[in-house]
Amino acid sequence: MAKPIIKVAAVCGSLREGSFHRGLVRAAIQLCQESVKEIQIEQVEINQLPLLNTDLEGQGTFPPAVEAFRQKIKEADSILFASPEYNFSIAAPMKNAIDWASRPPNAWANKAAAIVSTGGNGGGERAQYHLRQVGVFIDLHFINTPLFSLNAFEQPAKFDKDGNLISAETKERLKGVLLALHEFTLRIQGK
């Protein structure tokens, strides 16, 4: 029997086109197209979102860019966060996106989620910890394992000059995260 297909919204906290985090999202999309066929990933951009300002909210409405973002989150079965670590925490653009989608009614509620991060020695682990703390309040349910944090600067090279993931070993680790997210999403949905 074929496994149900889940829709995943990928949210990248780095706005830079050539960032390693965008490279992780691109690699996840490619893995799903090639071998993890039971997942469809759509990268949902956050660069157009205004800074959170409740004065921009109308009577149950949000600015158009925020409405479009919230709709993509609502339509997804689960979320894949590519979370850079800035100053031991979540990147400001990602936190802004989380805050907009958590405005009532909370678009994140009761969704499965996974986090991938890369960077220096800790590979973004502190940002992952903070993101998990935020997830508790907004009713996001993160997979616990496998943990994906990657030292991007350790040899051999993990990314090419354009930020594309080139490490076969790292792609296998990423595939493990996607498979775990699929299983956990179905469990949360009661399937």
Solvent accessible surface area in square Angstrom, and as a share of the most:
residue,aa,sasa,rsa
1,M,235,1.05
2,A,93,0.72
3,K,126,0.53
4,P,58,0.36
5,I,100,0.51
6,I,2,0.01
7,K,97,0.41
8,V,4,0.02
9,A,3,0.02
10,A,0,0.00
11,V,0,0.00
12,C,3,0.02
13,G,0,0.00
14,S,7,0.04
15,L,81,0.40
16,R,155,0.57
17,E,125,0.56
18,G,27,0.26
19,S,4,0.03
20,F,54,0.22
21,H,12,0.06
22,R,8,0.03
23,G,0,0.00
24,L,0,0.00
25,V,0,0.00
26,R,81,0.30
27,A,6,0.04
28,A,0,0.00
29,I,41,0.21
30,Q,88,0.39
31,L,17,0.08
32,C,8,0.05
33,Q,122,0.54
34,E,105,0.47
35,S,56,0.36
36,V,0,0.00
37,K,129,0.55
38,E,33,0.15
39,I,4,0.02
40,Q,101,0.45
41,I,21,0.11
42,E,83,0.37
43,Q,43,0.19
44,V,10,0.06
45,E,68,0.30
46,I,8,0.04
47,N,90,0.46
48,Q,85,0.38
49,L,17,0.08
50,P,44,0.27
51,L,147,0.73
52,L,70,0.35
53,N,65,0.33
54,T,70,0.41
55,D,127,0.66
56,L,83,0.41
57,E,46,0.21
58,G,44,0.42
59,Q,182,0.81
60,G,74,0.71
61,T,72,0.42
62,F,21,0.09
63,P,25,0.16
64,P,117,0.74
65,A,29,0.22
66,V,0,0.00
67,E,68,0.30
68,A,58,0.45
69,F,2,0.01
70,R,4,0.01
71,Q,86,0.38
72,K,79,0.34
73,I,0,0.00
74,K,89,0.38
75,E,84,0.38
76,A,7,0.05
77,D,41,0.21
78,S,0,0.00
79,I,0,0.00
80,L,0,0.00
81,F,0,0.00
82,A,0,0.00
83,S,0,0.00
84,P,6,0.04
85,E,41,0.19
86,Y,108,0.41
87,N,151,0.77
88,F,125,0.52
89,S,35,0.22
90,I,20,0.10
91,A,0,0.00
92,A,76,0.59
93,P,36,0.23
94,M,0,0.00
95,K,74,0.32
96,N,17,0.09
97,A,0,0.00
98,I,1,0.00
99,D,34,0.17
100,W,0,0.00
101,A,0,0.00
102,S,31,0.20
103,R,72,0.26
104,P,99,0.62
105,P,96,0.61
106,N,48,0.25
107,A,5,0.04
108,W,0,0.00
109,A,45,0.35
110,N,89,0.46
111,K,24,0.10
112,A,1,0.01
113,A,0,0.00
114,A,0,0.00
115,I,7,0.03
116,V,0,0.00
117,S,0,0.00
118,T,5,0.03
119,G,18,0.17
120,G,34,0.33
121,N,147,0.76
122,G,29,0.27
123,G,2,0.02
124,G,4,0.04
125,E,81,0.36
126,R,110,0.40
127,A,0,0.00
128,Q,4,0.02
129,Y,134,0.51
130,H,63,0.28
131,L,0,0.00
132,R,60,0.22
133,Q,92,0.41
134,V,33,0.19
135,G,0,0.00
136,V,125,0.72
137,F,186,0.77
138,I,8,0.04
139,D,57,0.29
140,L,9,0.05
141,H,62,0.28
142,F,22,0.09
143,I,9,0.05
144,N,118,0.61
145,T,101,0.58
146,P,56,0.35
147,L,90,0.45
148,F,1,0.01
149,S,21,0.14
150,L,8,0.04
151,N,34,0.17
152,A,9,0.07
153,F,137,0.57
154,E,99,0.44
155,Q,142,0.63
156,P,106,0.67
157,A,51,0.40
158,K,21,0.09
159,F,15,0.06
160,D,49,0.26
161,K,190,0.81
162,D,75,0.39
163,G,1,0.01
164,N,54,0.28
165,L,10,0.05
166,I,91,0.46
167,S,18,0.12
168,A,79,0.61
169,E,133,0.60
170,T,3,0.02
171,K,57,0.24
172,E,108,0.48
173,R,87,0.32
174,L,0,0.00
175,K,49,0.21
176,G,26,0.25
177,V,1,0.01
178,L,0,0.00
179,L,73,0.36
180,A,25,0.19
181,L,0,0.00
182,H,7,0.03
183,E,110,0.49
184,F,39,0.16
185,T,1,0.01
186,L,22,0.11
187,R,157,0.57
188,I,46,0.23
189,Q,68,0.30
190,G,69,0.66
191,K,154,0.65
